[in-house]
Amino acid sequence: MFCGLDFGTSNCSLGLWRDGKPVLARVGRDGPYMPSVAYAERAELSALPIDEGRLQIRIAAAMRTERTRRTEAKRRNRRYAGLSEGEIASRERNLMQREAARTTADAFSRQTIATALQGSGRLLFGEDAIDANALTPMDGFYFKSPKLFLGSEVQDTHLDVFSQVITAMIGEVRQRAELEAGHAITQTAIGHPVVYSLSRELAGNGQALEIMERCARKAGFADIVFLPEPLAAAFNYERTVTHEEIVLVVDVGGGTTDCAVVRVGPRRASVADRASDVLAYAGDRVGGGMMDFHLAWRALMPSFGKDSLLRSGRPVPHPILIDAISVENVPRQERFRRAGEQIRDLVDSAAEPDKLERLLQLWQEMLQHRLVRSAEAAKIGLSQAPEVTLPLDYIDPELQVRITGDELRIALESDLARITALACEAAAGAGAPIDRVFLTGGASKSPVVLEAIRTQLDPAVPIVRGDDFGSVTEGLTRYACDVFGASAR
């Protein structure tokens, strides 16, 4: 009846309790992780039927024009073939049908995410969403999990969109897990970042958790508890220790870095209230997604006009380029979708129009998510090689970008500085010596992250790794067992 749910920025996963331990359910196409992406199909619109009364008025007006032309030709003694009444009626009907089709096409392209969600189109998740966006990027709206913006001050319209998508995504994960479990799952422990919104802090966290709870209830969960994600990771790490120790958890995920200093031990695992074991927290919205953005900005966007000039000598404006790769920001993506005329103007006025033509193609084919995924692929490739050559032939058959490990470090400099500052902040706030660092989270797999943390923390303190993707989910499942299923222990 209970589960642990990690509703992550990059992936969603759900843990079940089996044979006295957490087991991740198969909620993805090929395993336990469903990518936290959605694709909302635009609603199909039928061409408006022809107004027969208006058609007859147009035919009558065309016939009057035809008679005038015939009379004028006769007066001047000129030959005039003209059109019959039947030909005029057919022409006007065809014109009205084409006008109706253009009006329908315009209405289809003007749909927003909000109108698409209210329409008849499907809402796809995970790999299905990725495939749909790859095949028909213009026929829908593709975006990553919007959970990070739940604590921010955003328009009610966008909050409503976020809530609809999150409700449907949680419901999808729950249904897939129930198929595997063979029974209903109505109780859950859900993880959350230490900080949803750094600027709003407690107010932002309160707003986000309220929305998340409402969405989870609409998705079918009756009993819901929340747990900070690094604490969940600490509970999972605790099962591996043989004696009491103080561990610094550094969870570098897709959207946030969350740190916690926790006292763990075999005897402490059975204590119901662990509040006194949490010595410090620190967190911020910096993670793998931000790293991909910064690498794309530094290494890829110069090929699309960044740092180039207009013929007037002024620089190409950066905001439109920033919008293009801000794939986790729904408002920015909606603005980029409306930027076609602005991009065409830039092409016409650019000193290097070929670069802006690439930006235009990026806009026309809605390839911005694919471009950022290319940056992510380069980041992953640079964990195993000193440099990579990234083919961008889906934009330009001859476009290749060479990226070195040094460029990666420079691009991620601010991210790495913030991640290590958070780890140091948590360690300093604990007021006790750290025995071990537990590093987890998908973005922590990059060697530059490990290198940065080693450099800033006490080198005498050992760093251990857990399941980079499953530690939080397993810890949440253990916590759910403590809260909802003590008899299952």
C-alpha positions in Angstrom: 0.0 0.0 0.0 3.0 2.4 0.5 5.9 3.6 -1.6 8.7 6.1 -1.8 8.5 8.5 -4.7 11.4 10.6 -6.0 9.8 13.1 -8.3 13.1 14.4 -9.8 13.9 17.1 -12.2 15.6 14.6 -14.5 13.9 11.3 -13.7 11.0 9.9 -11.7 11.3 6.7 -9.7 9.2 4.8 -7.2 10.3 2.3 -4.6 8.2 -0.6 -3.3 8.9 -2.7 -0.1 9.6 -6.3 -0.9 11.2 -9.0 1.3 12.3 -6.5 3.9 14.0 -4.0 1.6 13.2 -1.3 -1.0 13.0 -2.3 -4.6 12.6 0.1 -7.5 9.5 -0.5 -9.6 9.8 -0.5 -13.4 8.2 2.8 -14.3 10.4 3.6 -17.3 10.4 1.9 -20.7 13.6 0.0 -20.0 14.0 0.2 -16.3 13.2 2.0 -13.0 13.6 5.6 -14.2 11.1 7.5 -16.2 12.5 10.8 -17.6 10.7 13.7 -16.1 9.6 15.2 -19.4 6.2 15.8 -20.9 4.8 16.4 -24.4 1.4 18.0 -24.7 0.0 17.5 -28.2 -1.6 20.5 -29.7 -5.4 19.9 -30.0 -6.4 18.9 -33.5 -8.6 21.6 -35.1 -11.0 20.9 -37.9 -11.3 23.4 -40.7 -14.3 25.7 -40.1 -17.3 24.9 -42.3 -18.1 27.3 -45.1 -20.8 29.8 -44.3 -23.2 29.1 -47.2 -24.9 32.5 -46.8 -21.6 34.4 -47.0 -20.6 32.2 -50.0 -23.7 33.3 -51.9 -23.0 36.9 -51.1 -19.5 36.5 -52.5 -20.8 34.7 -55.6 -23.3 37.5 -56.2 -20.6 40.2 -55.8 -18.3 38.3 -58.2 -21.1 37.9 -60.7 -21.7 41.7 -60.6 -18.0 42.3 -61.2 -18.1 39.7 -64.1 -21.1 41.5 -65.7 -19.4 44.8 -65.5 -16.3 43.4 -67.2 -18.4 41.8 -69.9 -20.2 45.1 -70.5 -17.0 47.1 -70.7 -15.4 44.6 -73.1 -18.5 44.8 -75.3 -18.5 48.6 -75.3 -14.8 48.6 -76.4 -15.5 45.9 -78.9 -13.0 43.5 -77.3 -13.1 39.8 -76.9 -13.7 38.6 -73.3 -13.8 34.9 -72.4 -14.8 35.4 -68.7 -16.2 32.9 -66.3 -19.6 31.2 -66.2 -21.7 31.4 -63.1 -20.8 27.8 -62.2 -17.1 28.6 -62.5 -17.4 31.6 -60.3 -19.3 29.7 -57.7 -16.6 26.9 -57.7 -13.8 29.5 -57.5 -15.3 31.3 -54.5 -16.0 28.0 -52.7 -12.4 26.9 -53.2 -11.1 30.3 -52.0 -13.2 30.1 -48.9 -12.0 26.6 -48.2 -8.4 27.7 -48.5 -9.1 30.7 -46.2 -10.7 28.4 -43.6 -7.7 26.1 -43.8 -5.3 29.0 -43.2 -7.3 30.2 -40.3 -7.3 26.8 -38.8 -3.5 26.4 -39.3 -3.0 29.8 -37.7 -5.1 28.8 -34.7 -3.2 25.5 -34.4 0.1 27.3 -34.3 -1.1 30.0 -31.8 -2.0 27.4 -29.2 -0.3 27.8 -25.9 0.6 25.0 -23.4 -2.5 25.9 -21.4 -4.8 25.7 -24.4 -3.2 22.4 -25.5 -3.7 20.9 -22.1 -7.4 21.9 -22.2 -7.8 20.5 -25.7 -8.2 17.0 -27.1 -4.5 16.3 -27.6 -2.6 13.5 -25.7 -0.2 14.2 -22.8 2.8 11.9 -23.0 5.6 11.3 -20.5 9.1 9.9 -20.3 10.4 8.1 -23.4 7.1 8.5 -25.2 7.4 12.3 -24.8 11.0 12.2 -26.0 10.1 10.2 -29.1 7.1 12.4 -29.9 9.2 15.6 -29.7 11.9 14.0 -31.9 9.3 13.0 -34.6 6.9 16.0 -34.5 8.4 18.9 -32.5 6.0 21.4 -34.0 2.9 19.4 -33.1 3.2 19.8 -29.4 4.8 21.3 -26.4 7.8 19.6 -24.8 9.2 20.5 -21.4 11.0 19.1 -18.4 9.5 18.6 -15.0 8.5 22.1 -13.7 8.7 21.2 -10.0 11.6 23.6 -9.4 9.4 26.6 -10.3 6.6 25.6 -7.8 8.2 27.8 -5.1 8.8 30.8 -7.4 6.6 33.8 -8.0 5.1 32.9 -11.4 1.9 33.7 -13.1 -1.2 31.8 -12.0 -1.6 30.5 -15.6 1.8 28.9 -15.5 1.2 27.5 -11.9 -2.0 25.9 -13.2 0.0 24.4 -16.2 2.6 23.1 -13.8 0.0 21.6 -11.5 -1.8 19.8 -14.3 1.4 18.3 -15.7 2.7 17.2 -12.3 -0.6 15.6 -11.3 -0.7 13.7 -14.6 3.0 12.7 -14.3 2.6 11.4 -10.7 -0.5 9.5 -11.7 1.4 7.9 -14.6 4.2 6.8 -12.4 1.8 5.5 -9.7 -0.2 3.5 -12.3 2.9 1.9 -13.8 4.1 0.9 -10.4 0.6 -0.5 -9.5 0.7 -2.7 -12.6 4.0 -4.3 -11.3 2.9 -4.4 -7.7 -0.5 -6.0 -8.5 -2.3 -3.8 -5.9 -3.3 -0.2 -5.3 -0.7 2.1 -3.8 -2.3 4.9 -1.7 0.4 6.0 0.7 3.7 7.6 -0.2 6.8 9.4 1.1 7.8 12.1 -1.4 11.2 13.7 -1.5 11.8 17.4 -1.9 14.8 19.7 -2.3 16.1 21.5 0.7 15.2 24.8 -1.0 12.7 25.2 -3.9 13.3 29.0 -4.2 16.4 30.6 -2.6 14.8 34.1 -2.8 11.6 33.1 -1.2 13.0 30.4 1.2 10.2 29.3 3.7 7.4 30.9 1.7 8.5 29.3 -1.5 9.0 25.9 0.1 5.5 26.1 1.7 3.9 27.0 -1.6 5.7 24.2 -3.4 4.9 21.5 -0.9 1.3 22.6 -0.8 1.0 22.3 -4.6 2.9 18.9 -4.6 0.6 17.5 -1.9 -2.5 18.7 -3.8 -1.2 17.1 -7.0 -0.3 13.8 -5.3 -3.8 13.6 -3.9 -5.4 14.3 -7.3 -3.1 11.5 -8.6 -4.6 9.0 -6.2 -2.5 9.1 -3.0 -4.5 9.3 0.2 -1.7 9.6 2.7 1.4 11.7 2.0 4.5 12.6 3.9 7.5 14.6 2.7 11.2 14.2 3.4 14.2 16.3 2.3 16.0 14.4 -0.4 19.5 14.4 1.2 18.0 13.0 4.4 16.4 10.2 2.4 19.9 9.5 0.9 21.4 9.5 4.4 18.8 6.9 5.5 19.7 4.7 2.6 23.5 5.1 3.3 22.8 4.2 7.0 22.0 0.6 6.1 25.7 0.1 5.1 27.4 1.4 8.3 28.5 -0.8 11.1 29.1 2.0 13.7 27.8 5.5 14.5 29.2 8.3 12.3 28.5 11.7 11.1 28.0 11.8 7.3 27.8 14.8 4.9 25.4 13.9 2.1 26.0 15.8 -1.1 23.2 15.1 -3.6 23.9 16.8 -6.9 20.8 16.2 -9.0 19.4 17.4 -12.2 17.9 20.6 -10.8 19.3 21.1 -7.3 22.2 20.4 -5.1 21.1 19.4 -1.6 23.4 18.8 1.3 22.7 17.5 4.8 24.9 16.5 7.8 23.3 13.6 9.5 24.3 11.3 12.5 23.7 7.7 11.3 24.3 4.3 12.8 22.8 0.8 13.2 21.1 1.7 16.5 19.8 5.0 15.3 18.0 3.4 12.3 15.2 2.2 14.6 14.6 5.6 16.2 11.2 7.1 15.2 12.1 10.7 15.5 15.4 11.6 13.7 15.1 15.4 14.0 18.0 15.6 16.5 20.2 13.6 14.1 20.0 16.3 11.4 22.9 18.7 12.2 22.7 21.0 9.1 21.1 21.5 5.7 22.1 23.5 2.7 20.7 23.7 -0.8 20.3 25.7 -4.0 19.0 25.4 -7.5 22.2 24.3 -9.2 22.6 20.9 -10.8 23.0 19.0 -14.0 20.4 21.0 -15.9 22.2 24.3 -15.1 25.5 22.7 -16.1 24.1 21.7 -19.5 22.8 25.2 -20.0 26.2 26.8 -19.2 28.1 24.4 -21.4 25.6 25.0 -24.3 26.0 28.8 -23.7 29.8 28.8 -23.8 30.5 26.1 -26.4 27.5 25.9 -28.7 25.7 29.2 -28.9 28.6 31.0 -30.6 27.6 29.0 -33.6 24.1 30.5 -33.4 25.1 34.2 -33.1 26.4 34.6 -29.5 29.2 37.3 -29.4 28.7 38.1 -33.1 27.7 41.5 -34.4 25.0 43.1 -36.5 26.0 45.2 -39.5 25.4 48.3 -37.4 28.3 47.2 -35.2 26.0 46.4 -32.3 26.1 42.9 -30.7 23.5 40.3 -31.4 21.1 40.6 -28.4 21.6 37.8 -26.0 18.1 37.4 -24.4 16.7 35.5 -27.4 19.7 33.2 -27.4 19.3 32.6 -23.7 15.6 31.9 -24.2 16.5 29.3 -26.8 18.4 27.1 -24.4 16.4 27.7 -21.3 14.6 24.4 -21.8 13.6 24.0 -18.1 11.9 27.4 -18.0 8.4 27.2 -19.4 7.8 31.0 -19.7 11.1 31.5 -21.5 10.2 28.7 -23.9 6.8 30.2 -24.7 8.6 33.5 -25.4 11.0 31.7 -27.8 8.1 30.1 -29.6 6.9 33.6 -30.5 10.3 34.9 -31.6 10.2 34.0 -35.3 9.8 37.6 -36.6 12.6 38.9 -34.3 14.9 36.1 -35.5 14.2 36.8 -39.2 15.0 40.5 -38.5 18.3 39.5 -37.0 19.2 37.3 -40.0 18.6 40.3 -42.3 20.7 42.6 -40.2 23.5 40.3 -39.0 27.1 40.7 -40.1 27.4 36.9 -40.0 23.9 35.8 -41.2 24.8 32.1 -41.5 24.9 31.9 -37.7 21.5 33.5 -37.2 20.1 31.3 -40.0 21.0 28.4 -37.7 19.1 30.0 -34.9 16.2 30.5 -37.3 16.3 26.8 -38.2 16.5 25.9 -34.5 13.3 28.0 -34.0 11.5 26.6 -37.1 12.1 23.0 -36.2 11.9 23.5 -32.4 15.3 21.8 -31.8 16.3 23.6 -28.7 15.8 20.6 -26.4 17.9 18.5 -28.8 20.6 21.1 -28.7 20.8 21.1 -24.9 20.8 17.3 -24.9 23.9 17.6 -27.2 25.6 19.7 -24.5 24.7 17.1 -22.0 26.2 14.4 -24.2 29.4 16.4 -24.5 29.5 16.8 -20.7 29.2 13.0 -20.3 31.8 12.4 -23.0 34.3 14.7 -21.4 34.1 12.5 -18.3 36.0 9.8 -20.3 38.1 11.8 -22.8 40.1 15.1 -22.7 38.0 16.5 -25.6 35.0 15.7 -27.8 33.9 16.7 -31.2 30.1 17.2 -31.1 28.2 16.8 -34.4 25.3 19.2 -34.8 24.4 18.0 -38.3 20.7 18.1 -37.5 21.1 21.9 -37.7 23.9 22.2 -40.3 25.3 19.2 -42.2 28.8 20.6 -41.8 28.6 21.9 -38.2 30.8 20.3 -35.6 31.9 21.8 -32.4 35.1 20.8 -30.6 35.0 21.0 -26.8 37.8 20.4 -24.4 37.9 19.5 -20.7 39.3 22.9 -19.9 36.3 24.5 -21.6 34.0 22.4 -19.6 35.7 23.5 -16.3 35.4 27.1 -17.4 31.8 26.8 -18.4 30.9 25.1 -15.1 33.1 27.3 -12.9 30.2 29.1 -11.3 28.2 25.9 -10.8 31.1 24.0 -9.3 31.8 26.9 -7.0 28.2 27.0 -5.8 28.1 23.2 -5.3 31.3 23.2 -3.2 30.1 26.2 -1.2 26.9 24.4 -0.3 28.9 21.4 0.9 31.2 23.6 2.9 28.2 25.5 4.3 26.6 22.3 5.5 29.8 21.0 7.0 30.5 24.3 8.8 27.0 24.5 10.2 27.0 21.0 11.7 29.3 22.0 14.5 30.8 18.5 14.6 33.6 16.8 12.6 32.6 15.0 9.4 33.5 11.3 9.3 32.5 10.6 5.7 31.1 12.3 2.6 28.4 10.4 0.8 28.2 11.7 -2.8 25.1 10.9 -4.9 22.8 12.2 -7.6 23.1 11.9 -11.4 25.1 15.1 -11.9 27.7 13.9 -9.4 28.9 11.4 -11.9 30.9 14.1 -13.7 34.6 13.9 -12.6 34.8 17.7 -12.4 32.2 17.6 -9.6 34.1 15.1 -7.6 37.3 17.0 -8.3 35.8 20.2 -7.0 34.4 18.7 -3.9 37.7 16.9 -3.1 39.6 20.2 -3.5 37.3 22.2 -1.1 36.7 19.6 1.7 39.1 18.1 4.2 41.2 15.6 2.1 41.4 13.3 5.1 37.7 12.7 5.0 36.9 9.8 2.7 34.3 10.2 -0.1 32.0 7.3 -0.8 29.5 6.9 -3.6 26.0 5.4 -3.6 23.6 4.6 -6.3 23.7 7.9 -8.2 20.0 7.7 -9.2 18.4 5.3 -6.7 19.8 6.3 -3.3 17.1 8.9 -2.6 14.2 6.7 -3.8 15.4 3.8 -1.6 15.7 6.1 1.4 12.2 7.4 0.8 10.9 3.9 0.6 12.6 3.0 4.0 11.0 6.2 5.5 7.6 5.2 4.0 7.9 1.8 5.7 8.7 3.5 9.0 5.7 5.8 8.7 3.1 3.6 7.1 4.2 0.0 7.3 6.0 -0.8 10.6 4.6 -4.3 10.4 6.4 -4.8 7.1 9.8 -4.5 8.8 
